[in-house]
């Protein structure tokens, strides 16, 4: 009943307000200007506004009436309506002035219409009243529900936030007139989201009403309702949803799910080897789930690193393990978060712990030497079989296999199965002061298991080299030299190594000290000077002096050597300079060398010219050295202008050997010419050998001559032919041979080869003698 009265009050007053207004205006005009007055006053019509409710259901809704106070009711006045909406939305009864709305109106589209009214006398057609404006307002009704304009809503709030924490504010909008009652007054309520969230009814602020754990639920959907008319009956409502996500905080520590991890490692694994992984789990995410692993290992054998991508702990071998020494390890591993907020330290008081048991696997290991390297010393000139040192290796495995020792190739040392190194040849420190050896140890039961160790042998010095001149001295003295003149400064060298610096002592032999024409003075700085011991020398009588210089070292025992110094007497110039003698010797030596070089060049040119001539003849003939099998063997005779080597050039071959098998023949001693002729005569009465065997034999002899260029014969090559059994010519026949005038089968280049080699030997000997 109360609701009906309220609606009647809200909608009734606007409908009757035009009537009250019109009546009020008409009364006022009548007071001021009575009817029948003869005075005409210009009217300034002030029309109050008319109201029409929106969403009306009637086809013609009466809004109000316009009436002039001059209208006496004789129907002579005509009312007209002008302005926006006149005639289409609003119409007027021209006789009565009643205004009607002929269309349904929507205040949200247009809430105000401004129109003009005019009164015309129909008899005269003239305006009775001037035009006057008036307003028609569309009154609001609650026909629009609240709407949330900023959808979708999403908010993020940290988990475990305290009660009252602001989450987000939602806002709805109502298109109804906020000044018209409670049509646009909204109230917010929570349809879904209890008991974790709450909302303020008038502001739409959502707050946390209970702590939430992201690990249990990480997001919530909250439904909000907005009602207009303060939630009174008939109110319209709208809803929206809000997605509230919980952001992670580090309120969980990492925890190992395994109390014991079992890992294995081979004793042959190198340091740094990964032997296994362990993993802890953290319910947090992102940065809050990052963790660091650590290990408690008193033996310092293992270490652990963190894989930042997988958050796994990788156990690595920090130092090598030995199965025979220790075959099992037990270590403790810890894990903790990398980033911990001080406000959340209560969740991370204790670190998570687990144990790791590492089992060492046995491997067949190579032998191990007791030392990483060995250094031995031995004196030079030690006898064969001298002891140098001993190396030792063991098998680290439990079975303790015997070890065999060997050495890389060495001509000076050897090693036995016990690892003892001895000398096999004399040692000379001056040739090699150090030897770097490599000793190899091999297991007897598994020869694949080997190891090597370096051995350094230092050869200690023994004073076994006497000092000697440091260089070759060419000493000159003038004929007119006076006594006590310094003519040469000498020094010495010693190939031995000395613990202290070398110190040499210079002196003359006792027999030369009294009668010598020269004396020596030791400068005590490893040098000495030679001085003349008399005045004047004679180039004609004694052009050269040879003096012996004794040089002793400071070794233990001290060694002394005798060195000969050659002193040439010189016919010096007026200034007493010996450079003239040296220059003359140099000129003579250079002249001699020039002559030798020119002779060698001329000889080489002659040889090359001779070779080219022979090659030309060979190209013209192009015949082989020996005929093919089945042809007769004959000989070619050549004459040379130079003499041969005498009997050495008459070496012949024993033809009897040609009838034997094809066994390799040794070089025979030379025979006399008479014996060779008798041998050839005997062979000529027999059947000749196979031509292929004969050719092979001759080629072998030719190869021997070519490979020994400095041995006779130098200029001859013998060939032989067989004339068959019963030849009247005896063993040799060249002039009467049927092919004596045919020389196509002779190889000139092979025949002349030994001569060229002989010339080369002669030139080589000449060069060596000149040097």
Buried (B, 14 or more C-beta within 10 A) or exposed (E): EEEEEEEEEBEEEBBEBBEEBBEEBEEEBEEEBEEEEEEEEEBEBEBBBBBBBBEBEEEEBBBBBBBBBBBEEEEBBBBBBEBEBBEEBBBBBBEBBBBBBBEBBBBBEEBEBEBBBBBBBEEEEEEBBEEBEBEBBBBBBBBBBBEBEEEEBEBEBBBBBEEEEEBBBBBBBBBBBBEBBBBBBBBBBBBBBEEBBBBEBEEBBBBBBEEBBBEEEBEBEBEBBBBBBEBBEEBBBBBBBBBBEBBBBBBBBBBBEEEEBEBEBBBBBEEEBEBBBBBBBBBBBEEBBBBBBBBEBEEEBBBBBBEEEEBBBBBBBBEEBEBEEEBEBEBEBBBBBBEBEEEBEEBBEEBBBBBBEBEBEBEBBBBBBEEEEBEBEBEBEBEEEBEBBBBBBEBBBEEEBEBBBBBEEBEBBBBEEEBBBBBEEEBBBBEEBEBEBEBBBBBEEBEEBBBBBEBEBEBEBBBBBBBBBBEEBBBBBBBEBEEEBEBBEBBBBBBBBBEEEBBBBBBBEEEBEEEBBBBBEBEEEBBBBBBBBEEEBEBEEEEEBEBBBBBBBBBEEEBEBEBEBEBBBBBBEEEEEBEBBBEEBEEEEEEEEEEBEEEBEEBEEEBEEBEEEBEEEBEEEEBEBBBEEEEBBBBBEEEEEEEBBEEEBBBBBBBEEBBEEEEEBEEEEEBEEEEBBBBBBEBBEEEBBEBEBBBEBBEEBBEEBEEEBEBBBBBBBBBBBBBEEEBEEEBBBBEEBEBBEEEEBBBBEBBBBBBBBBBBEEBEEBEEEEE
